[in-house]
Every structure is written in C-alpha cells, then in structure tokens.
Amino acid sequence: MPIYEYRCGSCGYEKEYLQKVNDAPVAVCPACGSDAYAKLISAAGFQLKGSGWYATDFKNGSKPKSKPETEAAGESACAAGSPTESACPACTPD
C-alpha cells in the first residue's frame, strides 16, 4: 500500500497515511478540523539493489545478441558463393 502525505492549508499540520489506492482521501485536518487538508504530490521512494533484473538485463545497455552458430555457418556458405541456391537452406524460397 502506498504512503500518502497530507498538509493542512490553514494550520500547516503535516501527516503521512498508509492507504489503499481506492481509499477516499482524508478531507478534514486532525489538528484543527479545517477542510483545507490536501494530499501532497511526492516522489516514489524505492531503490533497485542487488543482482536483480536491472543488473542482469538492462544495465549494460542494448547490445545486439550474437547469432547462433548454425545460422552463422549457413550465412558463411552463402557468402562464400555456393554453386546452387538449393545448397543453402537459408537462401531457398519458402
């Protein structure tokens, strides 16, 4: 559940509430009873630590994956100029 921060516009009282996303906002200041109690906008407070998905999947940028050895071998045969197209399964039309 997220933590929401509230501040009263009348007396300046601030408090944090642990609420569900679907819960109604707190409307009355608990200190002075004013209706000027409003939810504040704040940054999310979390950090990614350890060897999780970020470190293993995205940390090194987007490097192109190397092709499997079977595809690389098939392409080298085509590049070498095989005498017929049927000799290369990659070059054969479907």
Phi and psi in degrees as a GROMACS rama.xvg file:
@    title "Ramachandran Plot"
@    xaxis  label "Phi"
@    yaxis  label "Psi"
@TYPE xy
-76.5649  157.373  PRO-2
-103.272  124.122  ILE-3
-108.22  140.937  TYR-4
-103.3  139  GLU-5
-126.48  150.322  TYR-6
-140.673  139.617  ARG-7
-86.643  130.404  CYS-8
-74.7707  -19.0124  GLY-9
-87.3313  -54.3091  SER-10
-105.75  -11.451  CYS-11
83.6735  6.85602  GLY-12
-64.0349  134.529  TYR-13
-122.711  143.355  GLU-14
-155.345  149.812  LYS-15
-103.816  142.615  GLU-16
-128.611  135.84  TYR-17
-90.4491  107.949  LEU-18
-131.184  154.907  GLN-19
-73.9435  158.821  LYS-20
-63.0577  -35.4848  VAL-21
-83.8868  -7.75673  ASN-22
-66.2117  147.097  ASP-23
-69.8112  143.331  ALA-24
-66.345  150.613  PRO-25
-71.3668  127.28  VAL-26
-106.762  -21.9858  ALA-27
-115.767  132.61  VAL-28
-66.5728  126.793  CYS-29
-71.3615  -18.9964  PRO-30
-84.5839  -47.5098  ALA-31
-117.378  -10.7677  CYS-32
82.2706  8.30859  GLY-33
-74.429  154.267  SER-34
-87.5341  6.53919  ASP-35
-89.7645  21.944  ALA-36
-82.3412  116.895  TYR-37
-128.109  148.592  ALA-38
-75.6093  135.817  LYS-39
-93.6207  155.385  LEU-40
-96.7141  125.716  ILE-41
-139.119  162.584  SER-42
-77.4304  151.748  ALA-43
-70.5201  141.151  ALA-44
-112.988  81.5766  GLY-45
-143.121  155.495  PHE-46
-131.779  146.604  GLN-47
-96.3431  115.433  LEU-48
-126.611  160.406  LYS-49
88.0272  -164.178  GLY-50
-104.796  55.9421  SER-51
-87.1466  -158.274  GLY-52
-62.2023  -33.7463  TRP-53
-64.7518  -47.3593  TYR-54
-67.6189  -32.7226  ALA-55
-91.7225  -27.582  THR-56
-110.369  -33.3016  ASP-57
-122.776  -11.6374  PHE-58
-64.1348  -35.5064  LYS-59
-88.4205  11.3663  ASN-60
82.8958  -172.962  GLY-61
-99.5827  90.7056  SER-62
-90.9462  137.621  LYS-63
-66.853  138.73  PRO-64
-75.8191  143.414  LYS-65
-74.2576  151.129  SER-66
-78.6044  147.823  LYS-67
-60.0348  156.444  PRO-68
-62.5912  -33.2781  GLU-69
-67.3615  -39.3313  THR-70
-69.1096  -40.3987  GLU-71
-63.0082  -38.5435  ALA-72
-67.0022  -39.8562  ALA-73
-65.101  -38.6243  GLY-74
-70.7351  -35.1784  GLU-75
-67.6868  -31.304  SER-76
-67.3451  -38.9852  ALA-77
-67.8341  -40.554  CYS-78
-67.3346  -28.2061  ALA-79
-75.6771  -10.7635  ALA-80
85.1095  62.7125  GLY-81
-63.725  146.818  SER-82
-64.1145  -32.2007  PRO-83
-131.61  153.387  THR-84
-68.2787  -28.6879  GLU-85
-68.7904  -16.7771  SER-86
-72.1098  -21.5114  ALA-87
-113.466  111.1  CYS-88
-64.9515  -26.1734  PRO-89
-71.3078  -27.4161  ALA-90
-90.9298  -10.5696  CYS-91
-74.1983  125.878  THR-92
-68.4157  147.989  PRO-93
